[in-house]
Every structure is written in C-alpha cells, then in structure tokens.
Amino acid sequence: MSLTKKITTGTAQLGRFQIIPLFYFYCILINIIIRSVLTAHSFASLDTPLVDLIQIFFIGLYNDSLFFSYFLILPVFYLAVIPKTVLNHPLHKKFTLLICFLTLIFFTFTAHSEWFFWDEFINRFNFIAVDYLVYTQEVVGNIRESYPMHWVYTSVITSSMVIFYMTRKWIFKIAQCSCTMSLKKRMVFATSFGLLPIITFFSFGAMDRTFSKNRIADQLARNGLYEAFSAFRKNELDYNQFYPTLEETAVLEIMKKQLLTSNSDLIAGNGDRLYRQINNPGPEKKHNVVLVAVESLSASFMGTFGNGYKLTPNLDELAKRSMFFSQLYATGKRTVRGLEALMLSLPPTAGYSVVKRPENENLFNLGVPFKNRGYDLKFIYGGFGYFDNMNYFFEQNGFAPIDRGSFKEEEITFSNIWGVADEDLFDKVLSESDTSYQAGKPFLSFVLTTSNHRPYTYPEGRIDIPSKTGRDGAVKYTDYSIARFLKQAESKPWFDNTIFIIVADHCASGSGKTNIPVQDYHIPMWIYAPKLIPAQTIDTLTSQIDIGPTLFGLLNFSYPSKFLGKDVLKIDPKKGQAFLGTYQNLGIYRDNVLLTLSPKQKADFVRYDRKTNKAEPIEPNPALLREGIAYYQFSSFLLSQGYLDKDF
C-alpha cells in the first residue's frame, strides 16, 4: 500500500476536513526539501555536523508544525462554515483541485524565495523579509534585475506539478467525496484545530527558540514563514521585559561614569536623563561637512585590510591622505541602523531602527548643532526616499530631502531599481553644494549611495569589471565614483573649507557562526580635508555612534548633548568600544570581548580575536555585563519615554 493511500485511508473520518492533512503533508515535505538544500549549502559552517543535523531536522519538524498551526486557521474556518450544498457542488470540487495546486505554488514559491534570501543574508526570513513585503516595487524590481526569474517561475511551476501528480489520488479522493458532516460536529473539529495556534502562542511559540550557539545551525532549524510573522509581531521589544536589567540607581551611576568626560558637565534640572553640556575649547570652525554613507562597504573589501583583488585602489590611497579610522564597527546590518547611529548617536535598541518607528520626529540629532549655527541641512539620496521611511525621518528632523524624484531627466545617465548611479548622485551633491555656497550658507549634506547593492549594475566602461557580474564590480565602481567625486570637488571654491566624511552604512552580509559575528560589522571611515585635518590613522576601537561627537570635537563646537557616543579623539585609545546589534541581540565589544544580551534575560560572553577572526566562549565578565546592561537599558529608557527630543 502506498504512503498516500495509507494516509488517505486514515484521514477519511475527517470528512470535509480531509484536506488539512494533505496541506500538512505539503508543508512538511517542501520544508524538509528546502531545509536540506540550505543545510547542504552551509554544511561547512556546522560545528558538529552529525549532532547539528539531528537537531536541525527534528527541531525543524516542530517549527514547521508550529507554522502550520497558524496556516490552517483560514482553511479550517472556511470548511467549517461553508454549506453542504456548496461543498458538494461539482464546481466546488473543481475549486478544491485548484486550491490544492495553488497551495503547492505558495509553498514551493516560498521555498525558492528562502533560497535567495539565505544566499543574500545567511538567515531565514526576518524583519528584512517583512520590509520587503512593504516596499514591493523596489524589491520586485531588484529581484527581476538580479535573478533569472523565468527559470525561477519554471522551477516553481514544475516542482508544484510534480508534487501534485504524486498526490493526485489523494487530491481526487478529497475532491470527489460527499461530505455530510453535521454543523455541530464540524464546529467541534474547527474549534479543536483553532485551539492549536492559541495554545502554541501562549506556550512554545511565544518566543523564538534557540538550541545551538552556532547561529547558522539555529537558523536552519527555523521555519522561514513563522519567523517572518514573528518578526512582524515583534517590531519592538520592551527591554525591561525581555533583557537583563539593573536597578535604576545602578544604571544612572554607571552611565554617569561612562558619559561624563573632562570636557562635559551635567545640565541641571534633568535628573535621570543625564543631559550634558559639551565644551570644546578654542574658536569654532564653521566648515562645510559632506557625510557620505556608502552602501555595504565592508572593510574586508579593501586592500588596506588585506583584500588582494585590488577592488579599492582609490580608497586605499585615500586612507593615506585622510584621518582614517581602522577599527570602526557598524551598529547593525541594515542601512536604517547605520542612519540611526550616524544621526542619533544611539546604540541599536531591540526591534526596528528609530528611522522606521512612529514618533521619530524632532529628535536631537546630528543636524541640530549645525542648524543652530545657520547651516543648510540636506539629505541626498539616489533612490526614492519613501523607502524605509527615510525622507520622512530626515525631513521631520530638520533636513531637506533630495531624492530620485528631485533629479532632472538630463541628470540621470544610468539607474537601476534602487536608484541613480553613484556618479550621478555625486554630481547632484556637487550642484547642491554650489547652491548653498552661492547663497552664502555653510552646509551639512548627508549623502546615501546605492550602487553597491544587488543587482550590482552600473555604467559600462568605468572600470575593468563588467556590470552585473557580482559584488566585486559594484565595490570597484563605488571606489571609482568616490574618487571621481573628490577630484571634481577639488575645483570648487568651497572645497578647501569642507570636511568629507566617507563611512559605510553597514557591511555586506556575512556568515558568522555567532549571533553577532564581529567581523561582519567592521567598516572603514575616512575624514578627508587636506587643508584642515592632518592625515593619520586612528586605531582606537570606534562605534558608528561616536562619529557625530568626534566630528563636533574637530569643529570645536560646544553644545548641549543627548548623544551616547563619545569623541574618540579625546579618550584613552585603550578605552574604545563598539555597539553591535541585530533585531533582538544587543552587543557591546570591548578589549577583545563581546557581550551579547538577548531575550529571556540571557547574556553570553565571547573572546574575539580581530586578527584571526576566531571567537570562543569565555566566563562572564561582571564589570562588562553591568556596563553593557546599563547602556542598553538607559538607551531604551530615553527612547521609550520620549526623552530624545531636540529640546532640553
């Protein structure tokens, strides 16, 4: 007797609900297939393959079943309420065949999507996937430009047809059966099925489950669709509820020691908010500032850090002529995290970036001290700024947004779904800088690039790597565009009085085994102003949240501050630190030790060697634990209470 015949025989008593076991079979089968493919692809990253494999597939089965308990709500409700006359009608039986095939399409398309998502992020679906559902135009366009979609569609249809054919006898038996189940009985069935997601939500399914310290093994065991819905539900986590905490008095005491420096004083009357007055001696320097946040520019792409492919010849040379920060770390793995750190000097709190949260208007940000000194503030982006809520965030915080919609037709020589080519973007920066200069106003321009992003397309003939051949070409084109921009800027009358800050928004995706793989957060930064700032290399461990305070120190600005970052040029180089985060894991890296705080009040310690990229668990460091908790608890407190507004 075949497997499907055995199953159909055993489920006949379910009557009109016989289709539920069929859908469960589809769900489990297709998830086993995609999990097997992803596991084979990442097999080299497993620590103990046999043990990991057993756990990946057994826990994976549980997670797939957990997802299915939610999936079945709609079909169970439909089958419970539909009248017998409709259910037994010949047209409805044909409709049943269509629904079975469409369900297969859904599961197989999701499996294919998971492959591409894993290839990009080494992760099951998460907040990023949720974002992609919101920004359909850019994402669909990116997928079409990046992948051979006709082959993907062909594979989805073919695999669905194969599974449909394999289960055809089961499907036709369900479609042809005559269901006479009473309303009372089917309500009992529906209630029983309906209780499953409720029970799992308030027990096993209420929190993410981890079984391995190897992040990749843990991700392989998860169900992508469940993770996506979970991410949507958990867009913000209450720190005090989910993470380790300290008494408020202890937090304040620790943060006073961390934030008060020799050139700062507490502002009276602010109690537990710890607002400070920063005093930088000497006359203020009213220089223009152009801050360029470069898409996905990992330090590992540079020859300066040992890359032998000569992808960044201009940036490697620029490092010798700039104040170059060799040990800078991003706060997250997405652009909005980089924007949050650069603008707000805030560690990465759990959940979405502030850029995408409600009530993110009129915050104390990078532009406020400049605005108070009469600067023009502009956010210049080559894509459409509604993406990731960027235009709204910058406009509501004092910047004039200039995005792709602001470009004239003749200003665009090349574009893809994410935006205009970087050289066109930089030409716009030059013209906007000219406009401010001619108006007699100093300017702060916050620039965000797009070309170093999949589908990695750019104008032909600029570099020796053809367009759309991979990340290497996009990196080299980025290098070319920045060098071209700086060369053109040299001819401008405002150049000698301008500080150029070039920094990555985050790294390209990585495949570290730990929850926060430190090497995947390492980014470069140049502060270039040949007539103003001497060339030197800064080896102090630096966080993205330190960039604003460091810039104000270079300008000798004295200002009231709510920033949690530090001027790294004024601290002991041995006392540098970096804040690293994902959507749920919050890290602080200091003295080669990474502390990771995670939900369920967990805290893990890893010793990370930056030279070898090796990480190993170590015993807890009580002092680092208390200071790490204090930083994140205090950050969440300020944010949740609305204490980060621009008023004092």
Secondary structure, 3 states (H helix, E strand, C coil): CCHHHHHHHHHHHHHHHCHHHHHHHHHHHHHHHHHHHHHHHCHHHCCCHHHHHHHHHHHHHHHHHHHHHHHCHHHHHHHHHCCHHHHCCHHHHHHHHHHHHHHHHHHHHHHHHHHHHHHHHCCCCCHHHHHHHHCHHHHHHHHHHHCCHHHHHHHHHHHHHHHHHHCHHHHHHHHHCCCCCCHHHHHHHHHHHHHHHHHHHCCHHHCCCCCCCCHHHHHHCCCHHHHHHHHHHCCECCHHHHCCCCCHHHHHHHHHHHHCCCCEEECCCCHHHCCEEECCCCCCCCCEEEEEEECCCCHHHCHHHCCCCCCCHHHHHHHHCCEEEEEEECCCCCHHHHHHHHHHCCCCCCECCHHHCCCCCCECCCHHHHHCCCCEEEEEECCCCCHHHHHHHHHCCCCEEECHHHCCHHHCCCEECCEECHHHHHHHHHHHHHHHHHCCCCEEEEEECCCCCCCCCCCCCCCCCCCCCCHHHHHHHHHHHHHHHHHHHCCCCCHHHEEEEEEECCCCCCCCCCCCCHHHHEEEEEEECCCCCCCEEECCCEEHHHHHHHHHHHCCCCEEECCCCCCHHHCCHHHCCEEEECCCCEEEEECCEEEEEECCCEEEEEEEECCCCEEEECCCCHHHHHHHHHHHHHHHHHHHCCCCECCC
